[in-house]
Amino acid sequence: MAMAAAAVIVPLGILFFISGLVVNLLQAVCYVLIRPLSKNTYRKINRVVAETLWLELVWIVDWWAGVKIQVFADDETFNRMGKEHALVVCNHRSDIDWLVGWILAQRSGCLGSALAVMKKSSKFLPVIGWSMWFSEYLFLERNWAKDESTLKSGLQRLNDFPRPFWLALFVEGTRFTEAKLKAAQEYAATSQLPVPRNVLIPRTKGFVSAVSNMRSFVPAIYDMTVAIPKTSPPPTMLRLFKGQPSVVHVHIKCHSMKDLPESEDEIAQWCRDQFVAKDALLDKHIAADTFPGQKEQNIGRPIKSLAVVVSWACLLTLGAMKFLHWSNLFSSLKGIALSALGLGIITLCMQILIRSSQSERSTPAKVAPAKPKDKHQSGSSSQTEVEEKQK
């Protein structure tokens, strides 16, 4: 981490990690004392507590870096957002797709109940991963033999969730890179599948499980397509912390869960067909540098995240001043050494957070062919699955 970047990132890291540890402590207390008595009460409280942490990252996107997120959706879809449970399916285009989802959830009033299916290692990320675990994110090992029952039970637990939630599922299984696209194209060409140009081949097992286990209480699927305009640099966590702006385009289409087919094979094929359509939509975006013929919705820039960050900064500054006055921390070499150690730990944690978000460091999934069931299932109808194991 360059010194100039560190001069900006470390103060933000101090704010984020100290406030985050406070949030984690509150979550842990509520988990131990309240959840055994009332799961719904715990969920309602945790929703508010977790949001005070996650709004800090929303602030970084909205106010610090000034990232502009342009949403393209019809009025009916846009007006439904935040008023119902929804399964969110999105291409994994950039390093901050999950943060883009948080921005949209915050605008829709359901940031505190935004959930996702993520790889197991994510829950060990300092502060942010712990807050996700307390908030009932679903963590998988990418080994279907182990994950099938874990995913099923996790999905079914959401049946009595007290507030509208979004469950994000990145069915490509890994973040998009040119190297992964080339591998997907080579696989598709040898497997008689549509050759992707802008997306990876979806892994449908998790999607099939989500639809099968949630269709009775989740009415909608939000099909989101993320694209970066040619004139904008791709957004990354490092760019965000350095205050460098970007532009992100998001197209949203709503599908009614009741309109999906019933059989697992047909659900899997529906998912693959949507990604073929998503690929074509991205072709149009590349040609026009926007989503042509789509209405842009105004999502604004609420001051709630700014108010939360200012409040945290004031509280932590006041607390730090009182602590330093009480402890005389800098009056001894031991105190100075402990302070330096603390700064080093925070810097390391920020490095871990930034590196974990980088597309080039994400692990691609292997693609394993499965035999088609009949002659009609050729091309895009091939019964193809992507293994849950990592390379």
C-alpha positions as CSV (number, residue, x, y, z in Angstrom):
1,M,0.0,0.0,0.0
2,A,1.6,3.3,-1.1
3,M,2.2,5.9,1.5
4,A,-0.1,8.4,-0.1
5,A,-2.9,5.9,-0.2
6,A,-2.2,4.7,3.3
7,A,-2.5,8.3,4.6
8,V,-6.1,8.2,3.4
9,I,-7.0,4.6,4.0
10,V,-5.7,4.2,7.5
11,P,-7.9,6.9,9.1
12,L,-10.9,5.4,7.3
13,G,-9.8,2.0,8.5
14,I,-9.6,3.2,12.1
15,L,-13.1,4.6,11.9
16,F,-14.5,1.5,10.2
17,F,-12.8,-1.2,12.3
18,I,-13.3,0.4,15.7
19,S,-17.0,1.2,15.1
20,G,-17.3,-2.3,13.5
21,L,-16.0,-4.0,16.6
22,V,-18.6,-2.1,18.6
23,V,-21.3,-3.3,16.2
24,N,-20.0,-6.8,16.4
25,L,-20.0,-6.7,20.2
26,L,-23.6,-5.5,20.2
27,Q,-24.6,-8.2,17.6
28,A,-22.9,-10.9,19.8
29,V,-24.7,-9.7,22.9
30,C,-28.1,-9.7,21.1
31,Y,-27.3,-13.2,19.6
32,V,-26.6,-14.7,23.0
33,L,-29.3,-12.9,25.1
34,I,-32.2,-12.1,22.7
35,R,-32.1,-14.7,19.9
36,P,-32.8,-17.7,22.1
37,L,-35.9,-15.9,23.4
38,S,-37.2,-14.5,20.1
39,K,-35.6,-14.9,16.8
40,N,-37.8,-12.3,15.2
41,T,-36.9,-9.7,17.8
42,Y,-33.2,-10.5,17.3
43,R,-33.6,-10.0,13.6
44,K,-35.3,-6.7,14.0
45,I,-32.7,-5.4,16.3
46,N,-29.8,-6.8,14.3
47,R,-31.2,-5.2,11.2
48,V,-30.7,-1.7,12.8
49,V,-27.4,-2.5,14.4
50,A,-25.8,-4.0,11.3
51,E,-27.0,-1.1,9.2
52,T,-25.1,1.4,11.3
53,L,-21.9,-0.4,10.1
54,W,-22.9,-1.1,6.5
55,L,-23.9,2.5,6.0
56,E,-20.3,3.5,6.4
57,L,-19.5,1.6,3.2
58,V,-22.5,3.2,1.6
59,W,-21.1,6.6,2.6
60,I,-17.7,5.7,1.0
61,V,-19.4,4.9,-2.3
62,D,-21.9,7.8,-2.2
63,W,-20.0,10.7,-0.5
64,W,-16.3,9.9,-0.3
65,A,-15.7,8.4,-3.7
66,G,-18.7,9.9,-5.4
67,V,-19.5,6.8,-7.4
68,K,-22.5,7.4,-9.6
69,I,-24.9,4.4,-9.9
70,Q,-27.4,4.8,-12.7
71,V,-30.4,2.4,-12.5
72,F,-32.4,1.4,-15.5
73,A,-35.8,-0.3,-14.8
74,D,-39.5,0.1,-15.6
75,D,-41.7,1.9,-13.1
76,E,-43.4,-1.2,-11.9
77,T,-40.2,-3.0,-11.0
78,F,-38.7,0.1,-9.4
79,N,-41.7,0.7,-7.2
80,R,-41.8,-2.9,-6.0
81,M,-38.2,-2.8,-4.7
82,G,-38.0,-3.0,-0.9
83,K,-41.7,-3.9,-0.5
84,E,-41.3,-7.7,-0.9
85,H,-38.9,-10.6,-0.4
86,A,-36.8,-11.1,-3.5
87,L,-34.1,-13.3,-4.9
88,V,-31.5,-11.1,-6.6
89,V,-29.5,-12.7,-9.5
90,C,-26.7,-10.6,-10.9
91,N,-23.7,-10.9,-13.1
92,H,-20.4,-10.6,-11.1
93,R,-18.8,-7.9,-13.2
94,S,-16.8,-5.7,-10.8
95,D,-15.0,-5.8,-7.5
96,I,-17.8,-4.0,-5.8
97,D,-20.9,-5.6,-7.1
98,W,-21.9,-6.5,-3.6
99,L,-21.6,-2.9,-2.6
100,V,-23.7,-1.8,-5.6
101,G,-26.4,-4.2,-4.2
102,W,-26.1,-2.6,-0.8
103,I,-26.6,0.9,-2.4
104,L,-29.8,-0.3,-4.1
105,A,-31.0,-2.1,-1.0
106,Q,-30.4,1.1,1.1
107,R,-32.3,3.2,-1.4
108,S,-35.2,0.6,-1.2
109,G,-35.2,0.6,2.6
110,C,-33.9,-2.9,3.2
111,L,-30.1,-2.6,3.7
112,G,-30.3,-4.2,7.1
113,S,-32.1,-7.2,5.7
114,A,-29.9,-7.6,2.6
115,L,-28.4,-11.1,2.5
116,A,-26.2,-13.1,0.1
117,V,-24.9,-16.5,-0.6
118,M,-21.1,-16.3,-0.2
119,K,-18.0,-18.5,0.0
120,K,-17.3,-19.7,3.5
121,S,-14.0,-17.8,3.9
122,S,-15.8,-14.5,3.7
123,K,-17.3,-14.9,7.2
124,F,-13.8,-14.7,8.6
125,L,-13.1,-11.3,7.2
126,P,-12.5,-8.9,10.2
127,V,-15.6,-7.0,11.2
128,I,-17.5,-7.1,7.9
129,G,-17.5,-10.9,7.7
130,W,-18.5,-11.2,11.3
131,S,-21.4,-8.8,10.9
132,M,-22.6,-10.8,7.9
133,W,-22.5,-14.0,9.9
134,F,-24.7,-12.5,12.7
135,S,-27.0,-11.2,9.9
136,E,-27.7,-14.8,8.6
137,Y,-25.7,-14.6,5.3
138,L,-25.4,-18.1,3.8
139,F,-21.8,-19.3,3.6
140,L,-20.8,-22.3,1.3
141,E,-17.7,-24.3,0.8
142,R,-18.2,-24.7,-3.0
143,N,-18.5,-28.4,-2.5
144,W,-22.0,-29.4,-3.4
145,A,-21.9,-32.6,-1.4
146,K,-21.4,-30.5,1.7
147,D,-23.3,-27.4,0.6
148,E,-26.6,-28.9,-0.6
149,S,-28.0,-29.4,2.9
150,T,-26.4,-26.2,4.3
151,L,-28.0,-24.1,1.6
152,K,-31.4,-25.8,1.9
153,S,-31.6,-25.4,5.6
154,G,-30.4,-21.8,5.4
155,L,-33.0,-20.9,2.7
156,Q,-35.8,-22.5,4.7
157,R,-34.8,-20.5,7.8
158,L,-35.7,-17.3,5.9
159,N,-39.4,-18.4,5.7
160,D,-40.4,-16.4,8.8
161,F,-38.1,-13.4,8.2
162,P,-40.0,-10.4,9.7
163,R,-39.1,-7.7,7.1
164,P,-38.7,-7.7,3.3
165,F,-35.3,-9.1,2.5
166,W,-33.1,-9.5,-0.6
167,L,-31.0,-12.6,-1.1
168,A,-28.2,-12.1,-3.6
169,L,-27.0,-15.0,-5.6
170,F,-24.0,-14.6,-8.0
171,V,-24.6,-17.7,-10.1
172,E,-21.5,-17.3,-12.1
173,G,-19.7,-18.4,-9.0
174,T,-16.7,-16.1,-9.4
175,R,-15.9,-12.6,-10.4
176,F,-15.5,-11.8,-14.1
177,T,-12.1,-11.6,-15.6
178,E,-10.9,-11.9,-19.2
179,A,-9.0,-15.1,-18.3
180,K,-12.1,-16.7,-16.9
181,L,-14.2,-15.5,-19.9
182,K,-11.7,-17.2,-22.2
183,A,-11.9,-20.5,-20.3
184,A,-15.7,-20.3,-20.3
185,Q,-15.7,-19.6,-24.1
186,E,-13.4,-22.6,-24.7
187,Y,-15.7,-24.8,-22.6
188,A,-18.8,-23.6,-24.3
189,A,-17.4,-24.2,-27.8
190,T,-16.5,-27.8,-26.9
191,S,-19.9,-28.4,-25.2
192,Q,-22.3,-27.1,-27.8
193,L,-23.4,-24.2,-25.6
194,P,-23.9,-20.6,-26.6
195,V,-20.4,-19.0,-26.4
196,P,-20.5,-16.2,-23.9
197,R,-19.1,-12.8,-24.7
198,N,-19.7,-10.7,-21.6
199,V,-20.7,-13.2,-18.9
200,L,-19.5,-16.5,-17.5
201,I,-21.4,-19.8,-17.6
202,P,-23.9,-19.9,-14.7
203,R,-23.7,-22.6,-12.0
204,T,-27.3,-23.5,-11.6
205,K,-27.4,-25.9,-8.6
206,G,-27.6,-23.1,-6.1
207,F,-30.2,-21.2,-8.2
208,V,-32.4,-24.3,-8.5
209,S,-32.1,-24.9,-4.7
210,A,-33.0,-21.2,-4.0
211,V,-36.1,-21.3,-6.3
212,S,-37.2,-24.7,-5.0
213,N,-36.9,-23.8,-1.4
214,M,-38.2,-20.2,-1.4
215,R,-40.9,-20.0,-4.1
216,S,-43.6,-20.5,-1.5
217,F,-42.6,-17.2,0.3
218,V,-40.5,-15.2,-2.1
219,P,-42.6,-13.7,-4.8
220,A,-40.0,-12.1,-7.0
221,I,-36.6,-12.5,-8.8
222,Y,-34.8,-9.3,-9.5
223,D,-32.5,-10.0,-12.5
224,M,-29.8,-7.3,-12.3
225,T,-27.2,-6.7,-14.9
226,V,-24.2,-4.6,-14.0
227,A,-22.1,-2.8,-16.6
228,I,-19.3,-0.2,-16.6
229,P,-19.4,2.6,-19.2
230,K,-16.4,2.8,-21.5
231,T,-15.6,6.3,-20.2
232,S,-15.4,5.2,-16.6
233,P,-12.6,3.4,-14.8
234,P,-13.7,0.1,-13.2
235,P,-14.6,0.7,-9.5
236,T,-12.4,-1.1,-7.0
237,M,-12.2,-1.1,-3.2
238,L,-8.8,0.6,-3.4
239,R,-10.2,3.4,-5.7
240,L,-13.2,3.8,-3.3
241,F,-11.0,4.3,-0.3
242,K,-8.8,6.7,-2.2
243,G,-11.9,8.8,-3.1
244,Q,-11.7,8.1,-6.8
245,P,-15.1,8.2,-8.6
246,S,-16.5,5.8,-11.1
247,V,-19.8,5.2,-12.9
248,V,-21.9,2.0,-12.7
249,H,-24.9,1.1,-14.8
250,V,-27.5,-1.4,-13.4
251,H,-30.3,-2.8,-15.4
252,I,-33.1,-4.4,-13.3
253,K,-35.8,-6.7,-14.6
254,C,-38.4,-8.4,-12.3
255,H,-39.7,-11.9,-12.8
256,S,-42.5,-13.4,-10.8
257,M,-41.4,-16.5,-9.0
258,K,-44.7,-18.2,-9.8
259,D,-44.0,-18.0,-13.5
260,L,-40.9,-20.2,-13.3
261,P,-41.1,-23.8,-14.3
262,E,-41.5,-26.5,-11.7
263,S,-38.9,-29.2,-12.5
264,E,-35.3,-28.8,-11.5
265,D,-34.0,-29.3,-15.0
266,E,-36.4,-26.6,-16.4
267,I,-35.4,-24.2,-13.6
268,A,-31.7,-24.7,-14.4
269,Q,-32.4,-24.1,-18.1
270,W,-34.4,-21.0,-17.3
271,C,-31.3,-19.6,-15.5
272,R,-29.0,-20.4,-18.4
273,D,-31.5,-18.7,-20.8
274,Q,-31.5,-15.6,-18.7
275,F,-27.7,-15.4,-18.9
276,V,-27.9,-15.8,-22.7
277,A,-30.3,-12.8,-22.7
278,K,-28.0,-10.9,-20.2
279,D,-25.1,-11.5,-22.6
280,A,-27.1,-10.0,-25.4
281,L,-28.1,-7.0,-23.2
282,L,-24.5,-6.3,-22.4
283,D,-23.7,-6.4,-26.2
284,K,-26.2,-3.6,-26.6
285,H,-24.7,-1.7,-23.7
286,I,-21.2,-2.0,-25.2
287,A,-22.5,-0.6,-28.5
288,A,-24.5,2.3,-26.9
289,D,-22.5,2.8,-23.7
290,T,-25.9,2.7,-21.9
291,F,-28.9,0.4,-21.7
292,P,-30.8,1.7,-24.8
293,G,-34.5,2.1,-24.6
294,Q,-34.6,1.7,-20.9
295,K,-35.9,4.2,-18.4
296,E,-33.3,5.6,-16.0
297,Q,-34.7,5.9,-12.4
298,N,-33.5,8.5,-9.9
299,I,-32.1,6.8,-6.8
300,G,-30.8,10.1,-5.3
301,R,-28.1,10.3,-2.6
302,P,-29.7,10.2,0.9
303,I,-27.8,11.9,3.8
304,K,-28.5,9.0,6.2
305,S,-25.1,7.4,5.6
306,L,-23.3,10.8,6.0
307,A,-25.2,11.4,9.3
308,V,-24.1,7.9,10.5
309,V,-20.5,8.4,9.7
310,V,-20.4,11.9,11.3
311,S,-22.0,10.4,14.4
312,W,-19.5,7.6,14.6
313,A,-16.6,10.0,14.0
314,C,-17.8,12.3,16.8
315,L,-18.4,9.4,19.3
316,L,-15.1,7.7,18.6
317,T,-13.1,10.9,18.7
318,L,-14.7,11.9,22.1
319,G,-14.1,8.3,23.4
320,A,-10.5,8.4,22.2
321,M,-9.8,11.7,23.8
322,K,-11.2,10.5,27.1
323,F,-9.3,7.3,26.9
324,L,-6.0,9.0,26.1
325,H,-6.5,11.5,29.0
326,W,-7.3,8.6,31.4
327,S,-4.5,6.2,30.2
328,N,-1.7,8.6,29.3
329,L,-1.0,6.1,26.5
330,F,1.7,8.1,24.8
331,S,3.6,8.8,27.9
332,S,5.5,5.6,27.8
333,L,7.3,3.5,25.2
334,K,5.0,0.6,25.9
335,G,2.0,2.8,25.1
336,I,3.5,4.1,21.9
337,A,4.4,0.5,20.9
338,L,0.8,-0.7,21.6
339,S,-0.6,2.2,19.5
340,A,1.8,1.4,16.6
341,L,0.7,-2.3,16.9
342,G,-2.9,-1.3,16.7
343,L,-2.3,0.8,13.6
344,G,-0.4,-2.0,12.0
345,I,-3.3,-4.4,12.7
346,I,-5.8,-2.0,11.2
347,T,-3.6,-1.5,8.1
348,L,-3.3,-5.3,7.7
349,C,-7.1,-5.7,8.0
350,M,-7.7,-3.0,5.4
351,Q,-5.2,-4.8,3.1
352,I,-7.1,-8.1,3.6
353,L,-10.5,-6.4,2.8
354,I,-9.1,-4.8,-0.3
355,R,-7.3,-7.9,-1.6
356,S,-10.3,-10.1,-0.9
357,S,-12.4,-7.9,-3.2
358,Q,-10.1,-8.0,-6.2
359,S,-11.3,-9.9,-9.2
360,E,-7.9,-11.2,-10.2
361,R,-7.5,-12.9,-6.8
362,S,-10.9,-14.7,-6.9
363,T,-10.8,-18.4,-7.6
364,P,-12.6,-19.7,-10.7
365,A,-14.8,-22.7,-10.5
366,K,-14.2,-25.8,-12.5
367,V,-16.8,-26.6,-15.2
368,A,-17.9,-30.2,-15.3
369,P,-20.0,-31.5,-18.2
370,A,-23.1,-33.6,-17.6
371,K,-24.7,-35.7,-20.2
372,P,-27.9,-34.3,-21.8
373,K,-31.1,-36.2,-21.0
374,D,-32.4,-36.1,-24.6
375,K,-31.7,-34.9,-28.1
376,H,-33.8,-31.8,-27.6
377,Q,-31.4,-30.5,-25.0
378,S,-28.6,-29.3,-27.2
379,G,-26.9,-25.9,-27.4
380,S,-28.3,-23.8,-24.7
381,S,-30.3,-26.7,-23.5
382,S,-27.3,-28.9,-22.6
383,Q,-27.5,-30.1,-19.0
384,T,-24.3,-28.4,-18.0
385,E,-23.3,-27.8,-14.4
386,V,-20.4,-26.0,-12.9
387,E,-18.8,-27.9,-10.1
388,E,-18.9,-26.4,-6.6
389,K,-15.2,-27.1,-6.0
390,Q,-12.6,-24.4,-6.5
391,K,-9.5,-24.9,-8.6
